[in-house]
Amino acid sequence: MATHSVLNNAQILVIDDEPDLRTLYELTLLREGYRVETAGNLQDALHAVNTQRFDVVITDMRLPDGLGIEILNHMRVTQRSERCIVITAHGSAENAVESLKAGAFDYLTKPVDLKQFRTAIASAVQGSPAKTGPSRRATDSRPAELSTSLGNGQLALAKLAGESAAMRYVKERVVKVARSMAPVLIRGESGTGKELVACALHANSHRASGPWVAVNCSAIPENLLESEFFGAKKGAYTGSVQDREGFFQAAKGGTLFLDEIGDLPLAMQSKLLRAIQERCVRPVGSTQEVPVDVRIVSATHRDLPGEVLTGRFRQDLFYRLNVIDIMIPPLRERTEDLPALCLALLARIAEEAQMAVPDVAPGTLELLSQLPLHGNVRELENLLHRALALCDSGPLRLDDIQIPFSGSTSPGMQTSDVSPVWPEASLPTDLQGHLDQQERDILVKTLKETGFNRTLAASRLGLSLRQIRYRIARLKIEVPKDDIADD
């Protein structure tokens, strides 16, 4: 195929002071069809970079006359487009993180696994900037799949509605960091749209044609976390009748999005850290590790630095995940985005309901902007869902949205004359339903914390096993059937 020849036409610079390793890397790349130049020290490498153009630069971190990161800094200052892959010593996590923050596309640890080496190079070449000059020009038209992925990237960015300075910064950062393999941590309050930002990162990356696997870490029972993340071999646990892929294997060649990463228990945090560092996972019941090729994007509404200080989140995992940080501001800090958000949300809601998109009556957006909207975009979407359901015809009005107010209206006073107040709490209209929901929330939380062990959960809540079984059935709480201990 033409695309394959384009990739193999790539020129690569290999920098390593050990002749044997340099030769090994060179031969491996030549067998893949790449053109290769080599350098044994920092001075020769800088000369090669200044006199030639490459698609990918591979450098060892430690060189006889300096550090590989100096090449990264030089290429960043001179605005070079080559993608850099850094090779670090085994276990030197700080060097890996430092290189990614300095602009490296990816990193490998010694001893380098040649399969991972070839995969990393292929990923870097695939997304490298268009080649220039007679010796590099392979075709004037983009492959169809590349054009499609670029179109999807623009669509994903368009879903991040709003043109406030804060949202423009978020979009610019997404486009900039999508080009590397560096882990990204997305922070923001609940309902701000963290998953949409993660989707945009994936859609604008060189992995856009690969799988997108989104995982809600808080929704998985603790006793099932390892098998869900890393997979399991046949017979590894009761009911395991065949080999099963985990999230890491399912996301091969794509992006693994770990939502609510702050909710992972400490034991699982250490296993996740090893998987990210070594790029290998061990399925439950297996004696062999399996290499994985994923980009990690995570999100949380928690204050992870604070969680680190209190010992609830591992510091080393935090630094691994937080190589690049994207903060999404709450909606109350970017109220100028409300018109665009309302238009985008109403269009989506109306499309789902198969009805025309209504206009918004004058004054309604102004009153919406006065609300705290603690639930952010999710709360706004909920309000518009209700408004569209209650709207008879014509533009949406404040009465359709049904915002609670304080005080009373005197005869002749217009609704728009009253300042809206979003109360922190209100009396329930259905007391029994309200109490049932509270009881259900407590039971679900306790069951999750105990790995859905009903005996242990009952003990924590001061109930008998019979009592907790009755409540689970009455409140219709779903309990996983696998590996549940009652005794």
Stockholm file with secondary structure:
# STOCKHOLM 1.0

chainA/1-487         MATHSVLNNAQILVIDDEPDLRTLYELTLLREGYRVETAGNLQDALHAVNTQRFDVVITDMRLPDGLGIEILNHMRVTQRSERCIVITAHGSAENAVESLKAGAFDYLTKPVDLKQFRTAIASAVQGSPAKTGPSRRATDSRPAELSTSLGNGQLALAKLAGESAAMRYVKERVVKVARSMAPVLIRGESGTGKELVACALHANSHRASGPWVAVNCSAIPENLLESEFFGAKKGAYTGSVQDREGFFQAAKGGTLFLDEIGDLPLAMQSKLLRAIQERCVRPVGSTQEVPVDVRIVSATHRDLPGEVLTGRFRQDLFYRLNVIDIMIPPLRERTEDLPALCLALLARIAEEAQMAVPDVAPGTLELLSQLPLHGNVRELENLLHRALALCDSGPLRLDDIQIPFSGSTSPGMQTSDVSPVWPEASLPTDLQGHLDQQERDILVKTLKETGFNRTLAASRLGLSLRQIRYRIARLKIEVPKDDIADD
#=GR chainA/1-487 SS CHHHHHHHTCEEEEECSCHHHHHHHHHHHHHTTCEEEEESSHHHHHHHHHHCCCSEEEEESEETTEETHHHHHHHHHTTCCCEEEEEECTTCHHHHHHHHHTTCSEEEESSCCHHHHHHHHHHHHHTSCCCCSTTTCCCSSCCHHHHHHHHHHHHHHHTSCCCSHHHHHHHHHHHHHTTSCCCEEEECCTTSCHHHHHHHHHHTSTTTTSCEEEEEGGGSCGGGHHHHHHCBCTTSSTTCCSCBCCHHHHTTTSEEEEETGGGSCHHHHHHHHHHHHHSEECCBTCSSCEECCCEEEEEESSCHHHHHHTTSSCHHHHHHHTSEEEECCCGGGCGGGHHHHHHHHHHHHHHHHTSCCCCBCTTHHHHHTTSCCTTHHHHHHHHHHHHHHHCCSSSBCHHHHTCCBSSCCCTTCCGGGSCBCCCSCCCCSCHHHHHHHHHHHHHHHHHHHTTTCHHHHHHHHTCCHHHHHHHHHHTTCCCCSTTCCCC
#=GC SS_cons         CHHHHHHHTCEEEEECSCHHHHHHHHHHHHHTTCEEEEESSHHHHHHHHHHCCCSEEEEESEETTEETHHHHHHHHHTTCCCEEEEEECTTCHHHHHHHHHTTCSEEEESSCCHHHHHHHHHHHHHTSCCCCSTTTCCCSSCCHHHHHHHHHHHHHHHTSCCCSHHHHHHHHHHHHHTTSCCCEEEECCTTSCHHHHHHHHHHTSTTTTSCEEEEEGGGSCGGGHHHHHHCBCTTSSTTCCSCBCCHHHHTTTSEEEEETGGGSCHHHHHHHHHHHHHSEECCBTCSSCEECCCEEEEEESSCHHHHHHTTSSCHHHHHHHTSEEEECCCGGGCGGGHHHHHHHHHHHHHHHHTSCCCCBCTTHHHHHTTSCCTTHHHHHHHHHHHHHHHCCSSSBCHHHHTCCBSSCCCTTCCGGGSCBCCCSCCCCSCHHHHHHHHHHHHHHHHHHHTTTCHHHHHHHHTCCHHHHHHHHHHTTCCCCSTTCCCC
//
